[in-house]
Amino acid sequence: MNTRPITEDDLHAYVDDVLEPERRAEVGSYLADHPDVAKRVAGFADQRELLRAALAPIADEPLPPELNLSRIVEGQRRRSPPAWWAIAAMLLLSVGGFGGWVMRGSLEAPSGGLAALAQEAAYSYNVYAPDRIRPVEVRASDTTQLVQWISSRLNRPVKVPDLAGSGYRLMGGRLVATQHGPAAMFMYDDDHGSRVVVLTRPMSSADQNAPMTAQSNGGATGFAWADDGIGYSLVGPAPMNSLKAIANEVRRQARAI
Amino acid sequence: MKDMLVQVEPLIPALRRYARALVRNRANADDLVQDCLERAVSRWHQRRDGSVRAWLFTILHNLAADHFRQASSRGRHVPIEEAGESEFRGAAAQEHRLMYQDVLDKLAKLPEEQRAVLLLVAVEDLSYAEAAKVLNVPIGTVMSRLSRARERLQQELDGVAGAPRNVVTMRRLT
């Protein structure tokens, strides 16, 4: 006989019936020769059947009304009325247009540099992150297109940061308008549905290179920095120290291009 | 949306079963499933390719983990119903309960992480790779937890695990 040695994993896979037929036969003949192991394996198989039988009735119970999926869908629709987009657009207009115009020169909203970038990231975060319908325009599944589009609009190669190591997956991105021209916004979420936003654009004149600093704008917190004329800002609800770690990761990847 | 209904709805009974076996309290378990469905509906379009089943179990498992964390940080006990107590009425149900109560009691003695693996693999039929994804651990960890869970449950069922149980109780009290 010239078979691979039988492993513990094989025994479990045998119990769960997920082995290829040939391997299953090999494990089967091994068990025939080793009654002690066969007894253990039989015990595991009995457990499996016992558990399944004991828990089966739960899956047969009629679903309570709270778990009616159509109702849940309906409930969420009611909570996000179709006029939402119009309201969001008006808010954006009044903040960026009217408000910005009236306050020009008087309140001195940040007009350049890192503060402006952080402000723009906070606006994008506040508008898009709570969006349940279309938080991003191009989804992660079309990353190639997203990158091509963003790169051509920003006039330079843009790389989408990969935040998987921090537990955040790319949802997608969009182009957003700023006082300093187009900016790329990338949105990420983790398994708890918590979202963070990375905004990046070329810096106009101020702060072509700026160290990473903490920023706080209207309830949104994050970090902003600039490297070689490109500004980055990360905004999210996570605690400052974990945002900092994510920001460091974004910066590390951007520098590695 | 229709696509979502067709794919998610048939899985709700299994999600309930997993939640109830994990938290052992009908109301809390159903709350978790409801939360899970709310999230599934609102995040449906952000779903990556891959098994809807594993995706739903991931959401549910994370909610359950939060639930356990909150319960322990509040320092109070989550009320534990005897699984099956309230829902199986009548003679046939009574018989079922007597037959299976033992294995459920013993399952409840396993550490949470071992219980989760055993339920996902042996009851919910997730592949080892899917279970690894749900629990966010390497597949090797899934295998070792599965092995420990089965060994330990076997010891419990064979009635030789009196000593370790006392150790656990004492650790909780201090």
Interface residues (C-beta under 8 A of the other chain):
Chain A: E8 D9 H12 A13 V15 D16 V18 R40 G43 F44 Q47 R48 L50 L51 R52 A53 A54 L55 A56 P57 I58 A59 D60 E61 L63 P64 E66 L67 L69 S70 I72 V73 Q76 R132 P135 R139 A140 S141 R169 M171 D189 D191 H192 G193
Chain B: M1 M4 L5 V8 E9 I12 P13 A14 R16 R17 R20 A21 D30 V33 Q34 L37 E38 R39 V41 S42 R43 H45 Q46 R48 D49 T58 I59 N62 D66 A83 G84 E87 F88 A93 H96 M99 Y100 Q101 V103 L104 L107 L118 L119 V121 A122 V123 S127 Y128 N136 M143 L146 S147 R150 L153 Q154 L157 D158
